[in-house]
Amino acid sequence: MSQRLYVKIREEDNVVIAVRDLAAGTQVMEGLKVNQDIPQAHKIALCDIPAGGEIIRYGVVLGYAIGDIKKGDWINEHMLELPESPSVDDMAFGTNLVKTEDLPMPTRTVWMGYKNAEGPAGTRNLLGIVTTVQCAAGVLKVAVERIKRELLPKYPNVDGVVAVTHPYGCGVAINAPLAVIPIRAITNVIRHPNFGGQIMVVGLGCEKLTYDRVLPKEDITPENVLTLQDYAGHDAMMNAIMEMAEKKLEKLNRRKREELPLSDLLIGMQCGGSDAFSGVSANPSAGYAADMLVRGGATVMFSEVTEVRDGVHMLAARCGDAHTRDRLAEEMKWYDRYLADGGVDRDANPTPGNKQGGLANIVEKAMGSIAKSGTSQIMEVLSPAEKPTRHGLIYGATPASDIVCGPSQVASGIGLQVFMTGRGTPYGLDICPVIKVCSRNEMKEHWFDLIDISAGDVAIGERTIAQVGQEIFDMILDVASGIREPYSDKYGFHNDMCIFNPAPIT
């Protein structure tokens, strides 16, 4: 059987995307030859579209033709005028609620994790050492290398040591209203599920982010916090950090994995380096896995405001009540203002790589991005770095930037992230494992030892979304249980902790 040449999403679409590079004159279907060379993943017009006419994919108007487009033409980002952003006022809610029993049945209902006194369980057993200010980062990074080399081998049940450094803490307007976002992120990371309740915070001593802003009074003790300016020189500093770390490692070493229900698992879904296949193969497959997890009682978070903004009405339809719908609208309005204050709009999001991968604008990108959320009801909407209070599907309103969304989800408590990509990225997190899923088989062949799963067979019609979704689901539970190691952890490809700080820097 010859390989398919195009993918069409909805019957009403007037474009398809090319499954591979197509030479001018190639017949892609009966009655349709391409007029130019068409790059893989780019759009082909199925009919004549006059200037001002709608260009439709996913059953959604991606934009309006700037000039006349002929049947068989290549449609790229230079040929569309962006539609207006959809209103978030008075959105209908509860009109597309899928019952839990109608979601795909999980094939496994337990996993092996580290039970915590409260909140989700850990997928790893880590000593996390958090700074209150970037000024302490250099000292801590050197100390952590010593801890790994000199202390960690004595504690075989501890998976690793993580230095949580970040660009916040001083030179900032600490009492500005929006400072609540980075402060909340640091506060919540200190108690990340993978840190097993062991608090270790290193400060400098003169920063604005004082211990009382990130810890309750009862936790501000010599056992938990260490101030570098209190120590006379290098050796004293290092010895103090090593001594505190060893006491924490002794406690963490007693932790053991145990069989847990899916309700103790919290994972994040994110995508980056997307292409026009992301919404065809990788993201829908991850969404299928998300539905399986939700049916089994797990909590799944998806995010990225600009990458859902043009489909916000679709998300509102999946909100079960007016309060959840209103929270969704609040977060969208806040971000609209945030972008406007910076002199841009939502279409500042797509990257050159996104466009090379066939994504014409943010509308098209958003339609594919939403697919990773699956189909289940949205149970809660959170501000950046907030912790979920409910099980099921959660929307966390974070920036779409990979290196900011990831830390925001980590601060919300995810124990594992599934990351979909079309163009490829070595992104990873050191606080929790990241599984990479690519949208094209060519990407997997090129980065054969960087990408964990390819959903490319969905794009070429050789596997179904359910089949790849099952593969993702199985790997989620295997990685969460410590049975398998994703490539990002194998090589230690871990991004910095870039927390979201919309507040002023002084």
N, C-alpha and C positions, 0 to 999 in steps of 0.2 A: 504493500500500500504506500503510495507517495505521501510525503509529509505535507501537512496543510501549509498554505502560504499566508493565511491571514487569520485574524481573530476578530469576531464581531461580538459585542457584549449584549446589546438589546436589539430587538427587532426594529425599533424606531430610529436606531442610529443611522446617520448618513455618512459615517466614516468607518473604516476598519483599520487595524494596525498590521503591519507586515511582520510575519514570523521570522523572516530572515531578510538580508539584503536582497533587493529585487532589481534586476536590470530593466531599463526602459524597454517597453514592448512586451514584458512578461504578462501572460494572461493569468490573473489571480483567481478568477471565477468566470463562469459563463457570462459573456457580454461585458467583461471589464478587463482592459489592459492598462498597465501603468504608463503614464506619459513621460515620466522622468525616472532616473535611478532613485529608488526609495531605500533609505537606510533602515536597518532592522528596528522594529518597534515604532516607527513613524506612521503617521496617518495617511490614508488614501481616500480620496473623495469617491463615494459611491454614486454620485449624481452631480449634475451641474448645480453650483451654489452661487447665486448672484451676490454682488457686493451688498453688504448689510444682512445677508441671509444667515440663518442659524447653523452652527456647526455642532452636531449632536453626537456625544459618546456617553455610555452608561445611561442612556435615556435622558441626559441632562444637557442643557445648552452650555457648551464650553466657552463660547464666544461668538462674535459676529464677523463674517468675512470682510476684510478691509477692501479687497478687490474681487473681481469675478474669479471663480474657481471652476475648472472644468472637471467633468467625470474622469477619474483616473489620475488626477493631479496629486502631487505630494503636498500635504498640508503641514506647515511647520509653525513655530512660535511667532514668526514675523507676519503671519497672515490673519491673525485673530485680534479683534478688539475685545478687551475684558468686559464681561457684563457687570452690572452693579452688584454690590455685595447684598445678599439676601437679608431682609429685615429679621430681627430677633424679637420683635414685639408681637405679643398675642399668638405665639406659635401653638399649633395644635399638639396636644400630648396624648399619650395612651392609645394612639390609633394604629400602632404596629407593635403590639406586645406578643411575643412568642412565649407560650407556656413552657415552663421548665421541662415538663414531661415530653415536649415536642422537640427538645434539643437532642443532638446525637448522644447516644449512651456511652459513657466512658467505659473503656475496656479494663481499666484498673481503678480501684477506689481507695488505695492506700499507697503510702510512700514512706521512706525512711528519713526522718528529719530530727532536728534537735528541738525538743519541746522547751518553750519558754514559759515563765510564770504568767505572762499575759501577752496578748497579740499573736501574730503569726509565728510559726516555728522557723528555725534557722535551716538553711540548706548547707551552710558551712559553719565551722567552729573556728572563729578568728579572734585574735586579739586586735581590736581597733583602737588606735591612739589618735585622738582628735585634737587639733590645734585650735586655739581661740583667735589666732592672728597669723597672717602670712609670715611675719617676722620670725616666727619659731620654726618655720618649715625646714630650713636648711639643717638646723640642729637635729630635728626629729628624723629627717630622712637618713642622716648618718647613723643616728642611734638605732633605727630600725634595722639597718643592715647588720649592725653588731648583734642585735637581738636574734635575728634570723641565723646568724652564723654561730653565736656562742650559746644561746639559751634554747632556741626552738628544738634542736635535736634531742633535748632531754624530755620533751613533752610530746610524744608521738601522736596523741589524740587531738592536738591542735593543728589545724590545717595551714595556718599562716599568720603573719603579722601585717597589718595594714596601717600605713601612715595616712591619715585623712587630713591633708593640707588643702587650703583653699585661699582665694584672694581677698577674703573679707577680714574684718576685725578692727581695723584702725584706718584713719584717714577717711572716715565715712561719717555721714550724718546719722548717728546711731539712734536718735530719737525721731527720725523722720517716719511718717506713717508707713511708707513702703518698706522700711527696714524690717518690718515684721516678717517679710518673706525670707531673706537670707538667715535671719536669726532663728526662725522656725526650722529651716533646713538643717542648720548645724545642731540645734537642740535635738531634733529627731534622729539625726545620724548617730549621735552619741549612744543612743539606745537602739541601734539597728538590731533586728532579730539575729543576725549572724555574729553579733558580738557577745551573745550569751549573758547579757545583763552586767558585764564587767565594764565599769566606767574608768577611763583613763584619759584625762584632758591635760594638755600641756599649753601653758600660756607664757607670754613674755614678762608681763608685769605692769606695763604702762598703756596697754591698748584700751580701746573703748568698749570692746566686747568682753566685759568682765564675767567672771564665773557665774554670778547670780543671774545673768541674762540667759544662760543656757542650762543651768542646773538648779534644782530646788535646794533650799538651805541645808537640808539634812544630808545631801550628797556632796557638799563642798567640804571635803575632809582631806587630810594629808594622804589618805589611802587612795584618793581618786584624782586629785589635782596637783600639778607641779608647776611652779613658777620659775622660769630660768634665771631671772634677775636675783633670785634668792641664793644663787650658788656662785662660789668664787672660782671662776675659770672653767676650762673645758672638761677636765677630768671629773670635777665635782658634779657638773651638769650630767655628764654621761653616766656616771655611777648611780646618780639618783634615778635617772630614767630606767636604767637596767634593773635596779633593785625593785622599783615599782612594777615594772613589766613582769619580772619573775613571779611575784606574788599573784598577779593576775593569771599568768600562764598555769600556775599550780592549780588554780580553781577551774580554769577552762579545761584542763586535761582530764577532769573527772566527768566531763560531759560525754554522753554516748548517744548515738542514733537510736531511735526507736520507731516502731511502726505507728504511723499517724494517719488520720483521715485526710482527705483532700481539703477539708474545711480549715486545716492548719497551714495551707499553702497560699501564698500571695505572690503572683508573678506580674511582670510588666510586659507590654507589647509596644514596640517602637519600630519605626522604619527610617532609613536614611540612605542617601545615594540612590534614590528611587528612579525607576524608569517606567515606561508605559506598560510593561509587563507586570509591574509590582501589583497593580490592582486586578490582574488576570490570574496570577498564579501564586506568588508568595504570600501576599496579604490575605486573600480569601482562604488559603490553606491554614494560615495561622489563626484566622477567625474561626475556622471549623474546630481547631484544637481548643480555642478559647471557649467555644460552646460546650465541648465535652467537659472541660474543667468546671465550668459554671454549673452544669447539670450535676456534677459530682460533689458540689459544695464548695469548690475553691473560689478564691477571689482573683479577678483578672483586672488589671488597670491598663487603659490606653490613654493617650494624651495628645499633645501637639495642637495648639489652638488654631494656628493659621492653616493647618492641614485638615481641619474639620469645618472651618468657618463657612465654606460654601455648601456644606451639607448639613448645616446645623438643624434645619427643619427635619431632616431624616433622623437625627439623634433625638430631637424633641418628641418625635412620634414613638420613640422607644422608652420614654420616661413615663413611669407609672402614675405620677401625680403632678399637680401644679407646682408644688415646692421644688421638685427636682428639675422640672422644666425652667422654673424661674432662676434657679441657681445656674443652670446652663446659660441662660440669657445674660445674667449678671457677669459671668466670666467672659463671655464673648464681647460685651460692651466695654468691659474694663480693658481688654486687649485692643479693641478698636481704638480707644482713646490713647493707649500707650503707643501704638504705631503712628497715629496721627500726630501726636506730640513730637515724634521723631521725624516727621515730614515724609512718611512713606505709608503704603497700604499693604494689604495682605499679599499682593503679587511681588513684593520684595523677597518673598520666600524662595521660589525656585532657583536652583543653581545652574551654572552652565552645564554641568554634568547631567542634571535632570533633563535639560532641554536637548542635549545630545542623545539622551535616551528616549526621546519622543514625547516628553511632557511639554505641552505648549504653554501652559500657564497654571496658576494655583488652583483653578477650578478642577482641571483634569487631575492634578496631583491629589487634591482633597478627595475626589471620588474614589481613587484607588487606596488612599490612606485609611479611610473609614472602614474598608473591608476587613482590616485586621481585628476589628472589635467583634466580629461575628454577628449574631442576630439576636442575642438575648436582651432582656430588659436592662436598662441602665438604672442601677439601684441608688447611686449617689454621685454627686458632682463635688469635686474638691478643688480648693485653691492650691497653688503650687506648694509642694512639700507637706501638705496635710496628710494625716493618717486616716485610712478608711475606718468607718465605724460599722460597716455592713459587709456581708458576704455577697458574692456575685460580681457582676460587671460594674466597674467603677470608672468614671471619667475624671482624670486629673488634669486640670487646666494649666499645662506647662508650655513654655516656648517649644517650637518645633526643632530648634537647633539640637542636633544629636548630643553634643557634649554638655548641654544644659538640661535637656529633657531627662537624660539618664540619671544624673545626680538628683534631680527633683523626684523621680520615681524611687530612687534609693532612699531618699529622706522619708518617703511615704511608707517605706518598709518592705519593698519587694525583695524576695529572696533569690530571684532569678529573672533574667530578661530574655525575651525572644526578639531578635533584631532582624528585620527583613531589608534586603538591599537588592538593587538591580545593577548598579554600576560598580559596587564593591567598596568596602571600607574595613580597615583592621581594628575598628572601634572595639573597646572592651571596658569592663568595670572590674576593679579589684575587690570591691566589697561583696559583689555577688556575680555568679557566672553569667555569661552571655552566649546564647545559641544563635548562630548566624544562619539565615535562610535566604538563598538567592532566588531571583525570579527567572533566570535564564540558565540553561545548561552550559552555555559558553562561559558564563562567569565561574561556574563550578570547575569546568575544565581548566580554566586559566589560573584560578586560585584553589587548586584541588586540595591543598592542605591548610586553607584559611577559612573556607566556607564549610559549615557542618552538614547542611541539607540543601539540595537543589529542588525547587518546585518547578523547574523548567519543563518537565514532562507534561505538566498541566497545559502549558502554553502550546505545545506541539500536539496535544491530544492523545498522548500515550498513557497518562494516568489521570485520575480524577482528583478533585479538590479533597474529597473525603479520604482518599488513599494517602495523599501527602499530609493531610491534616492528622491522620492517625500516626504517621511517622513522627511528626512534630510533637504530638501529645506524648508518645512513648519516650522521646528523647528528653522532654521536659521532666518527666518523672525520674528517668535514669540519672540525669544531671543533678536534679534536686536531691536525689538520694545518695549522691556520691559514687554512683556506679560507673558513670562515663564522665569524661572531661572534654569540654568544648575546646576548639583550637585556641581561642583567645586566652584561656587559662594555661593551656599547654605551653604557649610561648611567652606568657606574661604580658600580652598586649593590653595594657590598661590605661585608659585616659585619665587626665587630671580631674579633680573634683571641682568642676566649674559651676558653682552655685549661682542661681538666678538672683541678681541684685538690681532691681529697677530704682532703688533709692539713690539719692545724690552721694557723690564722692567729693569730699572736701579737700 
